[in-house]
Every structure is written in structure tokens, then in C-alpha cells.
Amino acid sequence: MAESGVQASGGKRRMIMSRTPLRITFVGGGTDIPSYYREHGPGAVVSASINKYIYVIVNKKFDSRIRVSYSVTEMVDRVDQIKHPTVREALKLLNIEGGIEIVSISDIPSRGTGLGSSSTFIVGLLNALHAYLGEHASPKQLAEEAVKIEREILGEPGGKQDQYMAAYGGIQLMEFYPDERVEVKPVIMSEESRNKLERSLLLFYTGRERSSTDIHRNQARDVEVKVSSYDRMKDLAYQTFQAMSSGNMDDVGRLMHVNWVEKKSLAAGITDTWIDSLYGSAMENGAIGGKMIGAGGGGFMLVYSDESRQEGICKALDPLKREDFRIEYQGSRIVFVGD
């Protein structure tokens, strides 16, 4: 096993495996989109990485062709023939022309879950490709390159928090400034507070996958008429950072609830009667707060509750699948370098 920072000696190309964590967002999600932070910034988001991962394996191929395996397998002769957009653009960015195999594996469904899987994948891919070339890439570099590919080159709508969380890990307050600068501030708390936070969080999979693209486009279009809601969510991020730092964990749950009330008014598709019913059942059975993770519309629901009320909440949300997790305090890592 080898940790991040291991380089292939003399640029020798070996088999590399990266492991990159998915993330949950507590408050502020949406203030990281350009149409908000460029005009009304900074945006502010508090998120945490979790011990659910995307693994990317990169290996030198015996010939000059390119093999990419994800939900389908592509075998092509040139980089520009690759259909997977982020793989294609990552190889172009790092000037890798061929003779390579790329395989990805995810701990959970890799699309439409709200856990930031697409950005997690590209961060893990970039980390593995840099290591394959014998280079070390810092979390800042990985995040910036991932944003460049997703938001600038491919023009995909959305924010920046996912790329930074995948690269840095931990629990972070991220601030997004109009000049595109990003400040990443770790939440420092006692072990007792960390344990309390983990024990109080429940993660449920709704079974409904959705595309965040339309939601993000709707949000971007309506920012100016919803700017007061974005401002309040930004303020909630700073309040959540303070609550976590002070060990006031139950306040985190309350702030999550306020944030969800604001967020679901931002754009069509974030919620619907079914999601409102699920969330209402959780609150009626003792939850302090909660939210849909990511853009909304499906995927995972995060609930904050005292341990004594969790059994009742789980019963009320049956048959939703509860996903056990812990907070992951490391970002994308190189976990294997083959000889």
C-alpha cells in the first residue's frame, strides 16, 4: 500500500489506485454556483466527506489503445474518441495520448445520489493520472483542475464544493469568492463532539435517482429573484461552522432544517409532495432537522436526530434504505502503487 505523495520512480508508469470520498452537505449548498458568488459572494458551504468512496484504477496497457471501464466499457485508439467526457478531458489536460487502462468502482450508485459522485470521480481520476505520471498533485491542484474540466471545458452547470470536498476531505467551511478564489477552513472540534455528530446523523437512500443538471440550470436562472434566500443560507453556513466549533451539535440539526426550508424554495425539482412527506415523517417522529443531499429531487436524505428517536424515524421512513457511514477525515488518496 502507498499513500498520497508516492511517485513512480523516474516517471515509470505503474498500476495506480486512488480512493476518493463522497460527501454530505450540511448547509449553504447552492451558494457555490457562479451566478451567486460572482455577484453576491462570497458563497459559503459546510460539508463533510464520508467513508463511501469511488476507486479509480489506472494501468499501463500492453498496446497503444485506450480502455475505459465504468458502467460500460470503451475501447478506442485515440483520446478524442472517448465518449466519457471527463475521462477524455482529463487525459487531454495531462497530455496522455494512449496505452492506458482506466477502471472505476463506486461504493454506492454513482449517478443521481446527491453525494457529489461525478466530481468525486474526476478528482480521483486526476489524482491517479498524476501518480501514473510520477507526479504529486496537492488537494488545491486536484480541485482546481476538476473545476476547470467540469465547469469551464465541459460547461456543466453546478458549483465548486464537490471538487474541493473530494480533494480535501474532513469537515470544511468553504468560501467561494467573486475572483474565483476558494478558502477551505477545517472545522476543529473535540473528539466528543465529532462522535456526537456522527451518532446523530442518519442517511437514507430514497431509491430515486435524478439528474441535477436541470435543477442547477433553474437555480442559476433564478438567483437574482432568490438572492435573499441565498444570503440567508450563506449566513447559516457561518452559524453552522460556529456551532460545530463550539460543540453545539443539536444546533447543527436546527440550522439544517432552516437551510432546507430556504433551499427547497430556490427552484423547481428540489422537492415534491413525496419528498415533503418523507421529510415530514422524519420531523414528526423526532428529527431535529434534515435535508435532501445535493441538488435535491431524490438520491439521499440526511436527518439529524437524538439517538433515542432514531428507531422511530427509521420505522417511519421504511422501506427507505438506511446507509451507515462515518465521517472521512482524508481526501483523495493514492492507496496502491503496483510494481
LOTI-758678 format. One record per residue (C-alpha): x negated, y negated, z; residue in three letters. Coordinates in Angstrom, 3 decimals, padded with zeros to 6 digits. Each point is the difference from the previous one (the first is absolute). Layout:
LOTI-758678
X Y Z ALA
...
This chain:
LOTI-758678
000.000 000.000 000.000 MET
-001.135 -003.540 -000.663 ALA
001.404 -003.346 001.103 GLU
000.494 -003.218 -001.925 SER
-003.295 -001.551 -000.960 GLY
-001.654 003.211 -001.205 VAL
-001.515 -000.553 -003.414 GLN
-000.829 002.498 -002.680 ALA
-003.780 000.066 000.000 SER
-001.509 -001.831 -002.940 GLY
003.425 -000.379 -001.588 GLY
000.399 003.773 -000.279 LYS
003.623 000.836 -000.667 ARG
001.627 002.496 002.358 ARG
003.429 001.128 001.035 MET
001.522 -002.656 002.259 ILE
003.136 000.017 002.135 MET
001.543 -003.131 001.496 SER
002.737 -000.104 002.656 ARG
002.126 -003.135 000.181 THR
002.806 -000.674 002.504 PRO
003.543 -001.048 -000.788 LEU
001.520 -002.821 002.034 ARG
003.044 -001.204 001.870 ILE
000.949 -003.679 000.215 THR
001.386 -001.533 003.180 PHE
000.841 -003.575 -001.015 VAL
-000.733 -002.588 -002.655 GLY
000.153 002.235 -003.065 GLY
000.882 -002.106 -003.023 GLY
-001.976 -003.071 001.077 THR
-002.969 001.610 -001.781 ASP
001.522 -000.512 -003.460 ILE
-001.608 -002.758 -002.104 PRO
003.202 -001.954 -000.562 SER
000.143 -000.601 003.750 TYR
-003.586 -000.320 001.249 TYR
-001.239 -002.119 -002.930 ARG
002.625 -002.684 000.634 GLU
000.843 000.438 003.684 HIS
-002.971 001.921 001.391 GLY
-001.518 001.449 001.800 PRO
002.092 003.130 000.015 GLY
-000.428 002.244 003.038 ALA
000.641 003.717 000.440 VAL
-000.609 002.443 002.868 VAL
-000.460 003.600 -001.131 SER
-001.641 003.231 001.115 ALA
-001.594 002.924 -001.798 SER
001.251 003.475 000.895 ILE
-001.480 003.489 -000.100 ASN
001.706 000.883 -003.278 LYS
-002.436 -000.152 -002.870 TYR
-000.612 000.039 -003.708 ILE
-003.066 001.998 -000.998 TYR
-001.863 -000.663 -003.233 VAL
-002.568 002.448 -001.341 ILE
-002.450 -001.103 -002.680 VAL
-002.316 002.482 -001.678 ASN
-002.394 -000.047 -002.939 LYS
001.551 001.923 -002.874 LYS
-002.072 002.533 -001.948 PHE
000.735 -001.792 -003.264 ASP
000.644 -003.613 -001.006 SER
003.792 000.138 000.243 ARG
002.179 -001.476 002.789 ILE
002.411 002.037 002.091 ARG
002.466 -001.756 002.292 VAL
002.351 002.051 002.183 SER
002.835 -001.481 002.065 TYR
003.671 000.965 -000.490 SER
-001.057 000.887 -003.536 VAL
-003.384 000.832 -001.510 THR
-001.567 -002.106 -002.736 GLU
-002.932 001.145 -002.130 MET
-001.369 -002.708 -002.281 VAL
-003.135 -000.966 -001.876 ASP
-000.129 -003.706 000.823 ARG
000.908 -002.210 002.939 VAL
002.452 -002.069 -002.041 ASP
002.024 003.160 -000.705 GLN
000.813 000.533 003.702 ILE
003.696 -000.578 000.673 LYS
-000.341 -000.510 003.768 HIS
-000.492 -003.785 000.072 PRO
-001.986 -000.403 003.229 THR
-002.339 002.899 -000.807 VAL
-000.628 -001.443 -003.448 ARG
-000.705 -003.498 001.302 GLU
-002.157 001.199 002.907 ALA
-002.252 001.921 -002.379 LEU
-000.202 -003.050 -002.265 LYS
-000.812 -002.288 002.926 LEU
-002.901 002.202 001.104 LEU
-001.177 000.724 -003.550 ASN
000.477 003.764 000.212 ILE
000.503 001.327 -003.514 GLU
000.541 003.749 000.344 GLY
-001.218 003.355 001.221 GLY
002.084 -000.230 003.165 ILE
002.838 001.790 001.791 GLU
002.376 -001.783 002.393 ILE
002.534 001.781 002.227 VAL
002.361 -001.572 002.544 SER
001.856 001.650 002.889 ILE
002.478 -001.683 002.363 SER
001.215 001.004 003.458 ASP
003.482 -001.331 -000.786 ILE
002.007 -000.746 -003.167 PRO
-002.156 -002.416 -001.912 SER
002.683 -002.198 -001.590 ARG
002.790 -002.130 001.379 GLY
-000.631 000.550 003.706 THR
-000.888 -003.554 001.025 GLY
-003.288 001.065 001.598 LEU
-002.168 -001.731 -002.597 GLY
-000.977 003.135 -001.892 SER
-000.864 -001.609 -003.342 SER
-002.442 -002.467 001.556 SER
-001.335 002.665 002.360 THR
-000.768 002.161 -003.019 PHE
-001.859 -002.708 -001.884 ILE
-002.083 -000.920 003.072 VAL
-000.901 003.659 000.534 GLY
-000.804 000.436 -003.696 LEU
-002.263 -003.054 -000.043 LEU
-001.771 001.179 003.151 ASN
-000.603 003.440 -001.517 ALA
-001.167 -001.438 -003.329 LEU
-002.458 -002.355 001.671 HIS
-001.416 002.912 002.015 ALA
-000.158 002.094 -003.190 TYR
-002.201 -002.719 -001.477 LEU
-002.171 -000.057 003.120 GLY
001.421 -003.290 001.237 GLU
001.460 -001.084 003.331 HIS
003.064 -002.252 -000.211 ALA
001.113 -002.006 003.036 SER
003.673 -000.144 001.065 PRO
000.152 -003.576 -001.295 LYS
-001.350 001.031 -003.409 GLN
002.374 002.978 -000.266 LEU
003.015 -002.143 000.867 ALA
-000.962 -002.783 -002.398 GLU
-000.634 002.416 -002.871 GLU
003.316 001.773 000.636 ALA
001.866 -003.330 -000.020 VAL
-001.794 -000.996 -003.201 LYS
001.101 003.209 -001.744 ILE
003.602 000.115 001.258 GLU
000.940 -003.656 000.087 ARG
-002.260 -001.677 -002.590 GLU
-000.890 002.580 -002.653 ILE
003.219 002.038 000.055 LEU
002.241 -002.866 001.103 GLY
001.989 002.179 002.392 GLU
002.235 -001.991 002.376 PRO
-000.579 000.184 003.741 GLY
-002.233 -001.216 002.770 GLY
-003.488 000.609 001.348 LYS
000.463 001.597 003.389 GLN
-000.036 003.617 -001.225 ASP
-003.431 -000.245 -001.580 GLN
-001.525 -001.607 003.082 TYR
001.582 002.445 002.442 MET
-001.196 002.983 -002.039 ALA
-003.529 -001.395 -000.059 ALA
-000.271 -001.198 003.619 TYR
002.289 002.303 002.015 GLY
000.994 -000.640 003.614 GLY
002.617 -002.508 001.146 ILE
-000.535 -003.324 -001.717 GLN
001.352 -003.499 -000.266 LEU
-000.632 -000.992 -003.616 MET
000.243 -003.605 -001.151 GLU
000.382 -000.838 -003.695 PHE
-001.099 -003.493 -001.011 TYR
000.935 -002.093 -003.061 PRO
-003.621 000.153 -001.276 ASP
000.305 003.854 -000.051 GLU
-002.170 000.348 003.104 ARG
001.084 002.792 002.361 VAL
-000.840 000.078 003.707 GLU
000.231 003.388 001.728 VAL
000.236 -000.180 003.804 LYS
000.099 003.249 001.983 PRO
002.484 000.250 002.854 VAL
-001.976 000.666 003.179 ILE
001.959 001.820 002.681 MET
-000.570 002.353 002.909 SER
000.149 003.760 -000.388 GLU
003.141 -000.021 002.146 GLU
001.664 -002.460 -002.375 SER
-001.059 001.980 -003.064 ARG
001.476 003.168 001.490 ASN
003.198 -001.814 000.942 LYS
000.365 -001.325 -003.537 LEU
-000.518 003.425 -001.587 GLU
002.431 001.702 002.393 ARG
002.665 -002.610 -000.745 SER
-000.026 000.306 -003.781 LEU
002.153 002.404 -002.000 LEU
-000.391 000.454 -003.743 LEU
002.861 001.494 -002.022 PHE
000.008 000.991 -003.667 TYR
003.285 -000.879 -001.651 THR
-000.570 002.355 -002.908 GLY
000.750 -002.823 -002.406 ARG
-002.871 -001.057 -002.227 GLU
000.152 -003.386 -001.642 ARG
-002.081 -002.286 -002.173 SER
-001.100 -003.203 001.697 SER
-000.556 -001.795 -003.318 THR
003.502 -001.437 -000.415 ASP
000.216 -001.005 003.671 ILE
-003.348 -001.809 -000.206 HIS
001.066 -001.791 -003.173 ARG
003.255 -001.101 001.636 ASN
-001.917 -001.225 003.041 GLN
-002.499 -001.955 -002.083 ALA
002.807 -001.671 -001.949 ARG
001.900 -001.092 003.111 ASP
-002.822 -001.139 002.303 VAL
000.790 -003.705 -000.256 GLU
003.622 000.449 001.075 VAL
-001.019 002.390 002.813 LYS
-003.129 -001.783 001.183 VAL
001.356 -000.599 003.527 SER
000.381 003.766 000.470 SER
-003.560 000.579 -001.163 TYR
-001.201 -002.696 002.395 ASP
001.786 001.701 002.886 ARG
-001.480 003.393 -000.901 MET
-003.462 -001.571 -000.086 LYS
000.588 -001.413 003.484 ASP
001.159 003.441 001.143 LEU
-003.327 001.460 -001.172 ALA
-001.917 -002.376 002.278 TYR
002.380 000.771 002.868 GLN
-000.478 003.733 -000.576 THR
-003.773 -000.390 -000.033 PHE
000.226 -001.802 003.350 GLN
002.414 002.568 001.464 ALA
-002.266 002.894 -000.980 MET
-003.110 -001.760 001.259 SER
001.733 -000.702 003.330 SER
001.308 003.555 000.403 GLY
003.670 -001.018 -000.298 ASN
000.941 002.936 -002.180 MET
003.779 -000.165 000.399 ASP
-000.153 -003.532 -001.394 ASP
-001.451 001.567 -003.153 VAL
003.213 001.983 -000.443 GLY
002.144 -003.083 000.513 ARG
-002.048 -001.986 -002.506 LEU
000.306 002.830 -002.522 MET
003.777 -000.247 000.286 HIS
000.005 -003.758 -000.564 VAL
-002.334 000.465 -002.959 ASN
002.288 002.636 -001.553 TRP
003.038 -002.282 000.305 VAL
-001.946 -002.685 -001.873 GLU
-001.537 002.300 -002.580 LYS
003.138 001.756 -001.160 LYS
001.429 -003.355 -001.084 SER
-002.900 -000.720 -002.371 LEU
001.035 001.982 -003.079 ALA
002.455 002.530 -001.360 ALA
-001.035 003.600 000.479 GLY
-001.806 -000.385 003.328 ILE
002.971 001.503 001.813 THR
003.485 001.381 -000.682 ASP
002.915 001.366 002.002 THR
-001.674 003.400 000.453 TRP
-003.244 -001.476 001.339 ILE
001.934 -002.440 002.203 ASP
001.951 002.950 001.399 SER
-003.188 001.922 000.813 LEU
-001.589 -003.003 001.654 TYR
003.200 -000.760 001.902 GLY
000.100 003.582 001.329 SER
-003.569 -000.317 001.249 ALA
000.768 -003.274 001.782 MET
003.251 001.330 001.486 GLU
-001.925 002.920 001.465 ASN
-002.610 -002.068 001.781 GLY
-002.536 -001.252 -002.545 ALA
-001.558 -003.360 000.863 ILE
-000.770 -000.805 -003.626 GLY
-001.045 001.387 -003.325 GLY
-000.164 -000.546 -003.740 LYS
-000.317 001.653 -003.357 MET
-003.667 000.337 -000.921 ILE
-001.271 -001.782 -003.094 GLY
002.327 -001.717 -002.449 ALA
003.057 001.823 001.352 GLY
002.743 001.844 -001.817 GLY
-001.137 003.435 001.174 GLY
-003.146 001.817 000.989 GLY
-000.836 -000.099 003.717 PHE
001.742 -001.694 002.908 MET
-002.057 -001.055 003.028 LEU
001.770 -000.165 003.365 VAL
-001.294 -001.351 003.313 TYR
001.529 001.592 003.101 SER
-000.676 000.907 003.603 ASP
-000.929 003.676 000.237 GLU
003.084 000.741 002.108 SER
002.298 -000.954 -002.894 ARG
-001.824 001.735 -002.835 GLN
001.779 003.331 000.163 GLU
003.343 -001.735 -000.429 GLY
-001.294 -002.074 -002.901 ILE
-001.339 003.089 -001.758 CYS
003.371 001.715 000.372 LYS
001.832 -003.073 -001.268 ALA
-002.214 -000.120 -003.095 LEU
000.186 003.720 -000.732 ASP
-000.642 001.355 -002.670 PRO
-002.709 -002.599 -000.696 LEU
-003.443 001.519 000.354 LYS
-002.100 -001.411 002.821 ARG
-003.666 -000.288 -000.943 GLU
-002.415 000.201 002.932 ASP
-002.983 -002.310 -000.341 PHE
-002.721 -001.841 001.830 ARG
-001.711 -003.283 -000.751 ILE
-003.196 000.377 -002.034 GLU
-002.740 -002.400 001.024 TYR
-002.233 000.517 -003.038 GLN
000.647 -001.029 -003.554 GLY
-001.031 001.749 -003.203 SER
-002.934 002.343 000.582 ARG
-002.211 002.308 -001.991 ILE
000.503 003.307 001.809 VAL
-001.899 002.345 -002.301 PHE
-003.015 -000.241 -002.270 VAL
-000.793 003.224 -001.842 GLY
-003.553 001.057 -000.758 ASP
